[in-house]
Amino acid sequence: MLNIGCHLSASKGYLHMGKEAKSINANTFQFFTRNPRGGKAKDIDENDVKAFIEFAKENNFSQILAHAPYTLNPCSKDEHIREFALNTMADDLRRMEYTPYQLYNFHPGSHVGQGVEIGIDFIVKQLNTVLTPDMTTTVLLETMAGKGSEIGRSFEELKEILDGVKLDNKMGVCMDTCHIYDAGYDIVNDLDGVLDEFDRIIGLDRLCAIHMNDSKNPFESHKDRHEKIGEGSIGFDTMVKVINNPRLQGIPILLETPNELDGYAHEIEILRNAYKG
């Protein structure tokens, strides 16, 4: 089954997102836990959550993906920024338990000149503080394009974080097609080779979600600028290879392309038509 959806606004609640997703033939979706630039999260409406859980069950939704705000940087030089990241993630993970067994994705962060190893130590410290044995959410590290001092530009960097987390059974990875292509993983000419490398270093059992985005920039540009499906340097044919790859079946695929709802509907339609499962 092709589990595919897009990024939706959480402003009107879970049930509204579920119905919006269904209206464009999606069976999953992604949303920000709060304003992507930070701030206080909207209060949880328990009746809305219960209605959504029932709706998702009736409509065979796959896992949904909550995305941490972009301002969350657990490896900043600034202690106050790290404290904000810690408190925000801890609050997000408490709120995630209203919708059990879902996915929570975050950008590992930028070390801002401290060096990768110091940055990774800070990220690991935060994860070891906020993860708890009884939580049902799987926390995902996102693969990054490698712009500036971003951590997560290589599978090895993500592996190093995962190796330091005590409750590693609570962790996974979200692979972003634009990011890994911009980072230097040639999914256009050697998708299977990239998956082999991921499996060897991290393990494909850790791959829990895919952000499907074309790229505005050329291979290994380290730029991270998303493009509509089939309109960038990765191309439609590669996206078709991704959705039909036997090793990627069932993994939730989330579109983060520069679209409104009708644009997402079109992309979901053409991808579903190209799916051979």
DRENPA-3360 file (N, C-alpha, C; in nm, 2 decimals, always signed):
BEGIN
1 = MLNIGCHL = +0.08/-0.12/+0.00/+0.00/+0.00/+0.00/+0.09/+0.12/+0.00 ~ +0.05/+0.22/-0.08/+0.12/+0.35/-0.08/+0.06/+0.44/+0.02 ~ +0.14/+0.46/+0.13/+0.10/+0.56/+0.24/+0.15/+0.69/+0.20 ~ +0.07/+0.78/+0.16/+0.12/+0.91/+0.11/+0.03/+1.03/+0.16 ~ +0.09/+1.14/+0.19/+0.02/+1.26/+0.24/+0.11/+1.38/+0.22 ~ +0.07/+1.49/+0.29/+0.15/+1.61/+0.27/+0.15/+1.69/+0.40 ~ +0.21/+1.81/+0.40/+0.21/+1.89/+0.52/+0.08/+1.97/+0.52 ~ +0.02/+1.97/+0.64/-0.11/+2.04/+0.66/-0.10/+2.13/+0.78;
9 = SASKGYLH = -0.18/+2.23/+0.78/-0.19/+2.32/+0.90/-0.27/+2.26/+1.01 ~ -0.21/+2.27/+1.13/-0.28/+2.21/+1.25/-0.37/+2.31/+1.32 ~ -0.39/+2.43/+1.26/-0.46/+2.54/+1.33/-0.61/+2.50/+1.36 ~ -0.67/+2.41/+1.28/-0.81/+2.37/+1.31/-0.82/+2.24/+1.37 ~ -0.71/+2.17/+1.41/-0.72/+2.05/+1.48/-0.70/+1.92/+1.40 ~ -0.69/+1.81/+1.48/-0.66/+1.68/+1.42/-0.76/+1.64/+1.32 ~ -0.89/+1.64/+1.36/-0.99/+1.59/+1.27/-1.00/+1.66/+1.14 ~ -0.99/+1.80/+1.15/-0.99/+1.88/+1.03/-0.87/+1.83/+0.93;
17 = MGKEAKSI = -0.75/+1.81/+0.99/-0.64/+1.76/+0.91/-0.67/+1.63/+0.85 ~ -0.73/+1.54/+0.92/-0.76/+1.41/+0.87/-0.86/+1.42/+0.75 ~ -0.96/+1.50/+0.77/-1.06/+1.52/+0.66/-1.00/+1.59/+0.54 ~ -0.91/+1.68/+0.57/-0.84/+1.75/+0.46/-0.76/+1.65/+0.38 ~ -0.68/+1.57/+0.45/-0.60/+1.47/+0.39/-0.69/+1.37/+0.30 ~ -0.79/+1.32/+0.36/-0.88/+1.23/+0.28/-0.93/+1.30/+0.16 ~ -0.96/+1.43/+0.16/-1.02/+1.50/+0.05/-0.92/+1.50/-0.07 ~ -0.79/+1.48/-0.05/-0.70/+1.48/-0.16/-0.64/+1.34/-0.18;
25 = NANTFQFF = -0.71/+1.24/-0.13/-0.67/+1.10/-0.15/-0.54/+1.07/-0.08 ~ -0.52/+1.13/+0.04/-0.40/+1.10/+0.12/-0.45/+1.01/+0.24 ~ -0.36/+0.93/+0.29/-0.39/+0.85/+0.40/-0.29/+0.87/+0.52 ~ -0.22/+0.98/+0.51/-0.14/+1.02/+0.62/-0.12/+1.17/+0.60 ~ -0.05/+1.24/+0.70/-0.02/+1.38/+0.69/+0.09/+1.42/+0.79 ~ +0.15/+1.53/+0.77/+0.25/+1.59/+0.86/+0.20/+1.73/+0.90 ~ +0.23/+1.77/+1.02/+0.20/+1.90/+1.08/+0.30/+1.94/+1.17 ~ +0.31/+2.08/+1.19/+0.40/+2.13/+1.30/+0.33/+2.12/+1.43;
33 = TRNPRGGK = +0.41/+2.09/+1.53/+0.35/+2.08/+1.67/+0.31/+2.21/+1.72 ~ +0.37/+2.32/+1.67/+0.35/+2.46/+1.71/+0.40/+2.54/+1.60 ~ +0.39/+2.67/+1.61/+0.44/+2.76/+1.51/+0.59/+2.72/+1.47 ~ +0.61/+2.70/+1.34/+0.75/+2.65/+1.30/+0.86/+2.74/+1.35 ~ +0.83/+2.86/+1.38/+0.94/+2.95/+1.44/+0.94/+2.95/+1.59 ~ +0.86/+2.86/+1.65/+0.86/+2.85/+1.80/+0.74/+2.90/+1.86 ~ +0.74/+2.91/+1.99/+0.62/+2.97/+2.06/+0.54/+2.86/+2.13 ~ +0.44/+2.90/+2.20/+0.36/+2.81/+2.28/+0.27/+2.73/+2.19;
41 = AKDIDEND = +0.25/+2.60/+2.22/+0.16/+2.51/+2.14/+0.02/+2.54/+2.18 ~ -0.07/+2.52/+2.08/-0.21/+2.52/+2.10/-0.26/+2.41/+2.20 ~ -0.35/+2.45/+2.29/-0.40/+2.34/+2.38/-0.47/+2.23/+2.30 ~ -0.45/+2.11/+2.36/-0.50/+1.99/+2.30/-0.65/+1.98/+2.33 ~ -0.73/+1.96/+2.22/-0.88/+1.93/+2.24/-0.90/+1.78/+2.24 ~ -0.92/+1.73/+2.36/-0.93/+1.58/+2.37/-1.04/+1.52/+2.29 ~ -1.16/+1.59/+2.28/-1.27/+1.54/+2.19/-1.23/+1.54/+2.05 ~ -1.16/+1.64/+2.00/-1.11/+1.64/+1.86/-1.01/+1.53/+1.84;
49 = VKAFIEFA = -0.92/+1.50/+1.93/-0.82/+1.39/+1.92/-0.90/+1.26/+1.91 ~ -0.99/+1.24/+2.00/-1.07/+1.11/+2.00/-1.14/+1.09/+1.86 ~ -1.20/+1.20/+1.81/-1.27/+1.19/+1.69/-1.18/+1.16/+1.57 ~ -1.06/+1.22/+1.58/-0.96/+1.19/+1.47/-0.91/+1.05/+1.48 ~ -0.88/+1.00/+1.59/-0.83/+0.86/+1.61/-0.93/+0.76/+1.54 ~ -1.06/+0.79/+1.57/-1.17/+0.70/+1.51/-1.17/+0.72/+1.36 ~ -1.16/+0.84/+1.32/-1.16/+0.87/+1.17/-1.05/+0.81/+1.10 ~ -0.93/+0.82/+1.16/-0.81/+0.76/+1.10/-0.82/+0.60/+1.09;
57 = KENNFSQI = -0.88/+0.54/+1.19/-0.90/+0.40/+1.19/-1.00/+0.36/+1.08 ~ -1.11/+0.43/+1.07/-1.21/+0.40/+0.97/-1.16/+0.42/+0.83 ~ -1.06/+0.51/+0.81/-1.01/+0.54/+0.68/-0.87/+0.48/+0.65 ~ -0.83/+0.39/+0.73/-0.71/+0.31/+0.71/-0.59/+0.41/+0.70 ~ -0.58/+0.51/+0.78/-0.46/+0.60/+0.78/-0.34/+0.52/+0.84 ~ -0.23/+0.56/+0.78/-0.10/+0.51/+0.84/-0.06/+0.60/+0.95 ~ +0.06/+0.58/+1.00/+0.11/+0.67/+1.11/+0.12/+0.81/+1.05 ~ +0.09/+0.91/+1.14/+0.11/+1.05/+1.10/+0.24/+1.10/+1.16;
65 = LAHAPYTL = +0.29/+1.21/+1.11/+0.42/+1.27/+1.14/+0.40/+1.41/+1.20 ~ +0.44/+1.43/+1.32/+0.45/+1.56/+1.38/+0.59/+1.62/+1.36 ~ +0.60/+1.74/+1.33/+0.74/+1.80/+1.30/+0.76/+1.91/+1.40 ~ +0.88/+1.90/+1.46/+0.92/+2.00/+1.56/+0.95/+2.13/+1.49 ~ +0.94/+2.25/+1.56/+0.96/+2.38/+1.50/+1.11/+2.39/+1.46 ~ +1.13/+2.47/+1.35/+1.26/+2.49/+1.30/+1.36/+2.55/+1.40 ~ +1.31/+2.63/+1.49/+1.39/+2.70/+1.59/+1.45/+2.60/+1.69 ~ +1.41/+2.48/+1.69/+1.46/+2.38/+1.79/+1.60/+2.34/+1.75;
73 = NPCSKDEH = +1.70/+2.39/+1.83/+1.84/+2.35/+1.80/+1.91/+2.30/+1.92 ~ +1.91/+2.17/+1.94/+1.96/+2.11/+2.06/+2.11/+2.11/+2.08 ~ +2.18/+2.16/+1.97/+2.33/+2.16/+1.98/+2.38/+2.30/+1.96 ~ +2.30/+2.40/+1.99/+2.34/+2.54/+1.98/+2.46/+2.57/+2.08 ~ +2.54/+2.67/+2.05/+2.64/+2.72/+2.14/+2.57/+2.79/+2.27 ~ +2.45/+2.84/+2.24/+2.38/+2.92/+2.34/+2.30/+2.83/+2.43 ~ +2.33/+2.83/+2.56/+2.27/+2.75/+2.66/+2.11/+2.77/+2.66 ~ +2.07/+2.90/+2.64/+1.93/+2.93/+2.65/+1.86/+2.87/+2.53;
81 = IREFALNT = +1.92/+2.86/+2.41/+1.86/+2.80/+2.29/+1.85/+2.65/+2.32 ~ +1.95/+2.59/+2.38/+1.95/+2.45/+2.41/+1.84/+2.42/+2.51 ~ +1.82/+2.51/+2.60/+1.72/+2.49/+2.70/+1.58/+2.50/+2.64 ~ +1.56/+2.59/+2.55/+1.44/+2.60/+2.47/+1.41/+2.47/+2.40 ~ +1.51/+2.42/+2.33/+1.50/+2.29/+2.25/+1.46/+2.18/+2.35 ~ +1.52/+2.17/+2.46/+1.49/+2.06/+2.56/+1.34/+2.07/+2.60 ~ +1.30/+2.19/+2.65/+1.17/+2.21/+2.70/+1.06/+2.19/+2.59 ~ +1.09/+2.24/+2.47/+1.00/+2.23/+2.36/+0.98/+2.08/+2.32;
89 = MADDLRRM = +1.09/+2.01/+2.31/+1.08/+1.87/+2.27/+1.01/+1.79/+2.38 ~ +1.04/+1.81/+2.51/+0.97/+1.74/+2.62/+0.82/+1.77/+2.62 ~ +0.78/+1.89/+2.60/+0.64/+1.93/+2.59/+0.58/+1.86/+2.47 ~ +0.64/+1.86/+2.35/+0.59/+1.80/+2.23/+0.56/+1.65/+2.26 ~ +0.66/+1.58/+2.32/+0.65/+1.44/+2.34/+0.54/+1.40/+2.44 ~ +0.52/+1.49/+2.54/+0.40/+1.47/+2.63/+0.27/+1.48/+2.55 ~ +0.26/+1.58/+2.46/+0.14/+1.60/+2.38/+0.12/+1.49/+2.28 ~ +0.23/+1.43/+2.23/+0.22/+1.33/+2.13/+0.14/+1.20/+2.19;
97 = EYTPYQLY = +0.14/+1.19/+2.32/+0.08/+1.07/+2.37/-0.07/+1.07/+2.37 ~ -0.13/+1.19/+2.33/-0.27/+1.19/+2.30/-0.31/+1.12/+2.18 ~ -0.21/+1.11/+2.08/-0.23/+1.02/+1.96/-0.11/+0.92/+1.97 ~ -0.13/+0.81/+2.04/-0.02/+0.71/+2.06/+0.03/+0.65/+1.93 ~ +0.16/+0.61/+1.94/+0.22/+0.53/+1.84/+0.24/+0.60/+1.71 ~ +0.26/+0.73/+1.71/+0.28/+0.81/+1.59/+0.43/+0.85/+1.59 ~ +0.47/+0.94/+1.49/+0.60/+0.97/+1.46/+0.63/+1.12/+1.49 ~ +0.75/+1.15/+1.55/+0.79/+1.29/+1.58/+0.92/+1.32/+1.51;
105 = NFHPGSHV = +0.93/+1.41/+1.42/+1.05/+1.44/+1.35/+1.12/+1.57/+1.39 ~ +1.25/+1.57/+1.39/+1.32/+1.70/+1.42/+1.45/+1.71/+1.34 ~ +1.49/+1.83/+1.31/+1.62/+1.85/+1.25/+1.73/+1.84/+1.36 ~ +1.83/+1.76/+1.34/+1.93/+1.75/+1.45/+1.99/+1.88/+1.50 ~ +2.00/+1.98/+1.41/+2.05/+2.11/+1.46/+2.18/+2.15/+1.39 ~ +2.23/+2.27/+1.43/+2.35/+2.32/+1.38/+2.45/+2.35/+1.49 ~ +2.57/+2.30/+1.47/+2.67/+2.32/+1.58/+2.73/+2.46/+1.59 ~ +2.70/+2.54/+1.49/+2.75/+2.68/+1.48/+2.89/+2.70/+1.52;
113 = GQGVEIGI = +2.98/+2.62/+1.47/+3.12/+2.64/+1.48/+3.19/+2.56/+1.60 ~ +3.11/+2.49/+1.68/+3.17/+2.42/+1.79/+3.23/+2.29/+1.74 ~ +3.19/+2.24/+1.63/+3.24/+2.11/+1.57/+3.13/+2.01/+1.59 ~ +3.14/+1.91/+1.50/+3.04/+1.81/+1.49/+3.03/+1.72/+1.62 ~ +3.14/+1.69/+1.67/+3.14/+1.60/+1.79/+3.08/+1.66/+1.91 ~ +3.11/+1.79/+1.93/+3.04/+1.86/+2.04/+2.89/+1.87/+2.02 ~ +2.86/+1.90/+1.89/+2.71/+1.91/+1.86/+2.64/+1.78/+1.88 ~ +2.70/+1.67/+1.84/+2.64/+1.54/+1.86/+2.62/+1.51/+2.00;
121 = DFIVKQLN = +2.72/+1.54/+2.08/+2.71/+1.52/+2.23/+2.59/+1.59/+2.29 ~ +2.57/+1.72/+2.25/+2.46/+1.79/+2.30/+2.32/+1.73/+2.26 ~ +2.32/+1.68/+2.13/+2.19/+1.62/+2.08/+2.16/+1.49/+2.16 ~ +2.26/+1.41/+2.18/+2.25/+1.29/+2.25/+2.20/+1.32/+2.39 ~ +2.26/+1.42/+2.46/+2.23/+1.45/+2.59/+2.08/+1.49/+2.60 ~ +2.03/+1.57/+2.50/+1.89/+1.61/+2.51/+1.80/+1.49/+2.49 ~ +1.83/+1.40/+2.40/+1.75/+1.28/+2.37/+1.75/+1.19/+2.50 ~ +1.86/+1.18/+2.56/+1.87/+1.09/+2.68/+1.79/+1.15/+2.80;
129 = TVLTPDMT = +1.76/+1.28/+2.79/+1.69/+1.35/+2.89/+1.54/+1.34/+2.87 ~ +1.49/+1.35/+2.74/+1.35/+1.36/+2.72/+1.28/+1.23/+2.68 ~ +1.36/+1.13/+2.64/+1.30/+1.00/+2.60/+1.27/+0.92/+2.73 ~ +1.15/+0.86/+2.73/+1.11/+0.78/+2.85/+1.07/+0.64/+2.81 ~ +1.09/+0.54/+2.89/+1.06/+0.40/+2.86/+0.91/+0.38/+2.82 ~ +0.82/+0.46/+2.88/+0.68/+0.43/+2.86/+0.62/+0.51/+2.74 ~ +0.69/+0.60/+2.67/+0.64/+0.67/+2.56/+0.62/+0.58/+2.44 ~ +0.51/+0.61/+2.36/+0.48/+0.53/+2.25/+0.53/+0.59/+2.12;
137 = TTVLLETM = +0.57/+0.72/+2.12/+0.61/+0.79/+2.00/+0.75/+0.75/+1.96 ~ +0.77/+0.74/+1.83/+0.90/+0.71/+1.77/+0.96/+0.85/+1.73 ~ +1.08/+0.88/+1.78/+1.14/+1.01/+1.75/+1.24/+0.99/+1.63 ~ +1.22/+1.08/+1.53/+1.30/+1.06/+1.40/+1.40/+1.17/+1.39 ~ +1.52/+1.13/+1.35/+1.62/+1.23/+1.31/+1.61/+1.25/+1.16 ~ +1.60/+1.37/+1.11/+1.59/+1.40/+0.97/+1.73/+1.40/+0.90 ~ +1.74/+1.34/+0.78/+1.86/+1.36/+0.70/+1.86/+1.50/+0.65 ~ +1.98/+1.56/+0.66/+1.99/+1.70/+0.62/+2.08/+1.72/+0.50;
145 = AGKGSEIG = +2.07/+1.84/+0.44/+2.14/+1.87/+0.31/+2.29/+1.91/+0.34 ~ +2.32/+1.96/+0.46/+2.45/+1.99/+0.50/+2.49/+2.14/+0.47 ~ +2.39/+2.22/+0.48/+2.42/+2.37/+0.46/+2.47/+2.42/+0.59 ~ +2.57/+2.51/+0.58/+2.63/+2.57/+0.70/+2.69/+2.46/+0.79 ~ +2.65/+2.47/+0.92/+2.71/+2.37/+1.02/+2.60/+2.27/+1.06 ~ +2.51/+2.24/+0.97/+2.41/+2.14/+1.00/+2.47/+2.00/+1.04 ~ +2.41/+1.94/+1.14/+2.45/+1.80/+1.17/+2.34/+1.71/+1.11 ~ +2.38/+1.60/+1.06/+2.29/+1.51/+0.99/+2.31/+1.50/+0.84;
153 = RSFEELKE = +2.42/+1.56/+0.79/+2.45/+1.56/+0.65/+2.50/+1.43/+0.59 ~ +2.53/+1.34/+0.68/+2.57/+1.20/+0.64/+2.51/+1.10/+0.73 ~ +2.50/+0.98/+0.67/+2.44/+0.87/+0.75/+2.53/+0.84/+0.87 ~ +2.66/+0.86/+0.86/+2.75/+0.83/+0.97/+2.72/+0.93/+1.09 ~ +2.68/+1.05/+1.06/+2.65/+1.15/+1.17/+2.52/+1.10/+1.24 ~ +2.42/+1.06/+1.16/+2.30/+1.02/+1.23/+2.33/+0.89/+1.31 ~ +2.41/+0.80/+1.26/+2.44/+0.68/+1.33/+2.51/+0.71/+1.46 ~ +2.60/+0.81/+1.46/+2.66/+0.84/+1.58/+2.57/+0.89/+1.69;
161 = ILDGVKLD = +2.47/+0.97/+1.65/+2.36/+1.01/+1.74/+2.29/+0.89/+1.80 ~ +2.24/+0.81/+1.70/+2.16/+0.69/+1.74/+2.24/+0.60/+1.84 ~ +2.37/+0.59/+1.82/+2.45/+0.50/+1.90/+2.46/+0.55/+2.05 ~ +2.44/+0.69/+2.06/+2.46/+0.74/+2.19/+2.33/+0.75/+2.27 ~ +2.22/+0.72/+2.21/+2.09/+0.72/+2.28/+2.06/+0.59/+2.35 ~ +2.03/+0.60/+2.48/+2.01/+0.48/+2.56/+1.88/+0.41/+2.52 ~ +1.77/+0.48/+2.50/+1.65/+0.42/+2.46/+1.64/+0.42/+2.31 ~ +1.73/+0.35/+2.25/+1.74/+0.36/+2.10/+1.62/+0.30/+2.03;
169 = NKMGVCMD = +1.55/+0.22/+2.10/+1.43/+0.16/+2.04/+1.32/+0.26/+2.02 ~ +1.34/+0.38/+2.08/+1.24/+0.49/+2.06/+1.28/+0.58/+1.94 ~ +1.39/+0.54/+1.87/+1.44/+0.63/+1.77/+1.43/+0.57/+1.63 ~ +1.43/+0.66/+1.53/+1.43/+0.62/+1.39/+1.48/+0.74/+1.30 ~ +1.47/+0.72/+1.17/+1.52/+0.83/+1.08/+1.41/+0.86/+0.98 ~ +1.40/+0.99/+0.94/+1.32/+1.03/+0.83/+1.41/+1.08/+0.72 ~ +1.40/+1.01/+0.60/+1.49/+1.04/+0.49/+1.42/+1.14/+0.40 ~ +1.48/+1.26/+0.38/+1.43/+1.36/+0.29/+1.50/+1.35/+0.15;
177 = TCHIYDAG = +1.43/+1.33/+0.05/+1.49/+1.31/-0.09/+1.57/+1.43/-0.13 ~ +1.51/+1.55/-0.11/+1.59/+1.67/-0.15/+1.72/+1.68/-0.07 ~ +1.70/+1.66/+0.06/+1.82/+1.68/+0.15/+1.93/+1.58/+0.11 ~ +1.90/+1.45/+0.10/+2.01/+1.36/+0.07/+2.07/+1.38/-0.06 ~ +1.99/+1.42/-0.16/+2.05/+1.44/-0.30/+2.14/+1.56/-0.29 ~ +2.09/+1.67/-0.22/+2.18/+1.79/-0.20/+2.30/+1.76/-0.12 ~ +2.29/+1.66/-0.03/+2.41/+1.62/+0.05/+2.51/+1.54/-0.02 ~ +2.47/+1.48/-0.14/+2.57/+1.40/-0.21/+2.54/+1.25/-0.22;
185 = YDIVNDLD = +2.41/+1.21/-0.19/+2.37/+1.07/-0.21/+2.29/+1.07/-0.34 ~ +2.34/+1.00/-0.44/+2.29/+1.00/-0.58/+2.17/+0.91/-0.60 ~ +2.06/+0.95/-0.55/+1.94/+0.87/-0.56/+1.88/+0.86/-0.71 ~ +1.93/+0.96/-0.79/+1.89/+0.96/-0.93/+1.95/+0.84/-1.01 ~ +2.08/+0.83/-0.99/+2.15/+0.72/-1.07/+2.17/+0.59/-0.99 ~ +2.16/+0.60/-0.86/+2.19/+0.48/-0.78/+2.11/+0.47/-0.66 ~ +1.98/+0.47/-0.67/+1.89/+0.46/-0.55/+1.92/+0.34/-0.47 ~ +1.94/+0.22/-0.53/+1.96/+0.10/-0.46/+2.10/+0.11/-0.38;
193 = GVLDEFDR = +2.20/+0.17/-0.45/+2.32/+0.19/-0.38/+2.31/+0.27/-0.26 ~ +2.23/+0.38/-0.27/+2.21/+0.47/-0.15/+2.14/+0.39/-0.04 ~ +2.04/+0.31/-0.07/+1.97/+0.23/+0.03/+2.06/+0.13/+0.09 ~ +2.15/+0.07/+0.01/+2.25/-0.03/+0.06/+2.34/+0.04/+0.16 ~ +2.38/+0.16/+0.13/+2.47/+0.23/+0.22/+2.39/+0.27/+0.35 ~ +2.27/+0.31/+0.34/+2.19/+0.34/+0.46/+2.17/+0.22/+0.54 ~ +2.14/+0.11/+0.48/+2.12/-0.02/+0.55/+2.25/-0.06/+0.62 ~ +2.36/-0.05/+0.56/+2.49/-0.09/+0.62/+2.53/+0.00/+0.74;
201 = IIGLDRLC = +2.50/+0.13/+0.73/+2.54/+0.22/+0.83/+2.44/+0.23/+0.94 ~ +2.31/+0.25/+0.91/+2.21/+0.27/+1.01/+2.12/+0.15/+1.02 ~ +2.08/+0.09/+0.91/+1.98/-0.02/+0.91/+1.85/+0.03/+0.86 ~ +1.80/-0.03/+0.75/+1.67/+0.01/+0.69/+1.55/-0.01/+0.79 ~ +1.57/-0.09/+0.89/+1.46/-0.11/+0.99/+1.44/+0.02/+1.07 ~ +1.54/+0.11/+1.06/+1.53/+0.24/+1.13/+1.46/+0.35/+1.04 ~ +1.44/+0.32/+0.92/+1.38/+0.42/+0.83/+1.23/+0.42/+0.85 ~ +1.17/+0.52/+0.91/+1.03/+0.52/+0.95/+0.95/+0.62/+0.87;
209 = AIHMNDSK = +1.01/+0.71/+0.79/+0.93/+0.80/+0.71/+1.02/+0.86/+0.60 ~ +0.95/+0.91/+0.50/+1.02/+0.97/+0.39/+0.96/+1.11/+0.36 ~ +1.04/+1.21/+0.35/+1.00/+1.34/+0.30/+1.03/+1.34/+0.15 ~ +0.92/+1.34/+0.07/+0.94/+1.34/-0.08/+0.94/+1.48/-0.13 ~ +1.05/+1.53/-0.18/+1.06/+1.66/-0.23/+1.16/+1.66/-0.35 ~ +1.13/+1.73/-0.46/+1.23/+1.75/-0.56/+1.32/+1.86/-0.51 ~ +1.43/+1.88/-0.59/+1.53/+1.99/-0.54/+1.54/+2.09/-0.65 ~ +1.55/+2.22/-0.60/+1.57/+2.33/-0.69/+1.72/+2.34/-0.73;
217 = NPFESHKD = +1.80/+2.27/-0.66/+1.95/+2.28/-0.69/+2.01/+2.15/-0.74 ~ +2.13/+2.16/-0.80/+2.19/+2.04/-0.85/+2.25/+1.95/-0.74 ~ +2.29/+1.83/-0.79/+2.34/+1.73/-0.70/+2.46/+1.79/-0.61 ~ +2.46/+1.75/-0.49/+2.56/+1.78/-0.39/+2.58/+1.93/-0.37 ~ +2.47/+2.01/-0.38/+2.48/+2.15/-0.37/+2.48/+2.20/-0.23 ~ +2.43/+2.12/-0.13/+2.42/+2.15/+0.01/+2.33/+2.28/+0.03 ~ +2.22/+2.29/-0.05/+2.14/+2.41/-0.04/+2.01/+2.39/+0.03 ~ +1.94/+2.28/+0.01/+1.81/+2.25/+0.08/+1.70/+2.35/+0.03;
225 = RHEKIGEG = +1.67/+2.34/-0.10/+1.55/+2.42/-0.15/+1.46/+2.32/-0.22 ~ +1.34/+2.30/-0.16/+1.25/+2.20/-0.22/+1.18/+2.25/-0.35 ~ +1.15/+2.16/-0.43/+1.08/+2.19/-0.56/+0.96/+2.09/-0.57 ~ +0.87/+2.13/-0.66/+0.75/+2.04/-0.68/+0.80/+1.91/-0.75 ~ +0.72/+1.81/-0.73/+0.76/+1.68/-0.78/+0.77/+1.68/-0.94 ~ +0.89/+1.64/-0.99/+0.91/+1.64/-1.13/+0.96/+1.77/-1.19 ~ +0.97/+1.87/-1.11/+1.01/+2.00/-1.17/+1.15/+2.05/-1.12 ~ +1.22/+1.96/-1.06/+1.36/+1.99/-1.01/+1.46/+1.90/-1.06;
233 = SIGFDTMV = +1.58/+1.90/-1.00/+1.70/+1.82/-1.05/+1.69/+1.67/-1.02 ~ +1.60/+1.63/-0.93/+1.58/+1.49/-0.90/+1.49/+1.42/-1.01 ~ +1.38/+1.48/-1.03/+1.29/+1.44/-1.14/+1.19/+1.34/-1.10 ~ +1.08/+1.33/-1.18/+0.97/+1.24/-1.15/+1.01/+1.09/-1.15 ~ +1.09/+1.06/-1.25/+1.13/+0.91/-1.26/+1.19/+0.86/-1.13 ~ +1.27/+0.94/-1.07/+1.33/+0.90/-0.94/+1.23/+0.88/-0.83 ~ +1.13/+0.97/-0.83/+1.02/+0.96/-0.73/+0.94/+0.83/-0.75 ~ +0.92/+0.79/-0.88/+0.85/+0.67/-0.91/+0.93/+0.55/-0.86;
241 = KVINNPRL = +1.07/+0.56/-0.88/+1.15/+0.45/-0.83/+1.15/+0.44/-0.68 ~ +1.14/+0.55/-0.61/+1.13/+0.55/-0.46/+1.00/+0.48/-0.42 ~ +0.89/+0.52/-0.47/+0.76/+0.47/-0.42/+0.74/+0.32/-0.46 ~ +0.81/+0.28/-0.56/+0.80/+0.14/-0.60/+0.91/+0.05/-0.56 ~ +1.01/+0.10/-0.49/+1.12/+0.02/-0.44/+1.07/-0.08/-0.34 ~ +1.10/-0.21/-0.35/+1.05/-0.31/-0.26/+1.09/-0.29/-0.12 ~ +1.20/-0.23/-0.09/+1.25/-0.21/+0.04/+1.19/-0.09/+0.12 ~ +1.11/-0.01/+0.04/+1.05/+0.11/+0.10/+0.90/+0.10/+0.11;
249 = QGIPILLE = +0.84/-0.02/+0.09/+0.70/-0.03/+0.09/+0.64/-0.01/+0.23 ~ +0.53/+0.06/+0.24/+0.46/+0.08/+0.36/+0.50/+0.20/+0.45 ~ +0.62/+0.25/+0.41/+0.68/+0.36/+0.49/+0.60/+0.49/+0.45 ~ +0.55/+0.57/+0.55/+0.48/+0.69/+0.52/+0.56/+0.79/+0.44 ~ +0.50/+0.84/+0.34/+0.57/+0.94/+0.25/+0.50/+1.07/+0.26 ~ +0.57/+1.18/+0.30/+0.51/+1.31/+0.32/+0.57/+1.41/+0.22 ~ +0.48/+1.48/+0.15/+0.52/+1.58/+0.05/+0.54/+1.71/+0.13 ~ +0.65/+1.78/+0.10/+0.68/+1.91/+0.16/+0.71/+2.01/+0.05;
257 = TPNELDGY = +0.65/+1.98/-0.07/+0.68/+2.06/-0.19/+0.61/+2.20/-0.18 ~ +0.66/+2.30/-0.25/+0.60/+2.43/-0.24/+0.46/+2.44/-0.31 ~ +0.36/+2.39/-0.24/+0.22/+2.38/-0.29/+0.12/+2.43/-0.20 ~ +0.00/+2.45/-0.25/-0.12/+2.46/-0.17/-0.19/+2.33/-0.19 ~ -0.31/+2.32/-0.13/-0.38/+2.19/-0.12/-0.40/+2.13/-0.26 ~ -0.44/+2.21/-0.36/-0.47/+2.15/-0.49/-0.34/+2.10/-0.56 ~ -0.23/+2.17/-0.53/-0.10/+2.12/-0.58/-0.06/+1.98/-0.52 ~ -0.09/+1.97/-0.39/-0.06/+1.84/-0.32/-0.15/+1.73/-0.38;
265 = AHEIEILR = -0.28/+1.77/-0.40/-0.37/+1.67/-0.46/-0.32/+1.62/-0.59 ~ -0.27/+1.71/-0.68/-0.22/+1.67/-0.81/-0.10/+1.58/-0.79 ~ -0.01/+1.61/-0.70/+0.11/+1.53/-0.69/+0.08/+1.39/-0.63 ~ -0.02/+1.39/-0.54/-0.06/+1.26/-0.48/-0.13/+1.17/-0.59 ~ -0.21/+1.24/-0.68/-0.27/+1.16/-0.79/-0.17/+1.10/-0.88 ~ -0.07/+1.18/-0.93/+0.02/+1.13/-1.03/+0.11/+1.02/-0.96 ~ +0.14/+1.03/-0.84/+0.22/+0.93/-0.77/+0.14/+0.80/-0.75 ~ +0.02/+0.82/-0.71/-0.07/+0.70/-0.69/-0.08/+0.63/-0.83;
273 = NAYKG = -0.10/+0.70/-0.94/-0.11/+0.64/-1.07/+0.01/+0.57/-1.11 ~ +0.13/+0.62/-1.06/+0.26/+0.55/-1.10/+0.30/+0.44/-1.01 ~ +0.22/+0.42/-0.90/+0.25/+0.31/-0.80/+0.21/+0.18/-0.86 ~ +0.29/+0.08/-0.84/+0.27/-0.05/-0.90/+0.24/-0.16/-0.80 ~ +0.22/-0.12/-0.67/+0.19/-0.21/-0.57/+0.05/-0.28/-0.57;
% end
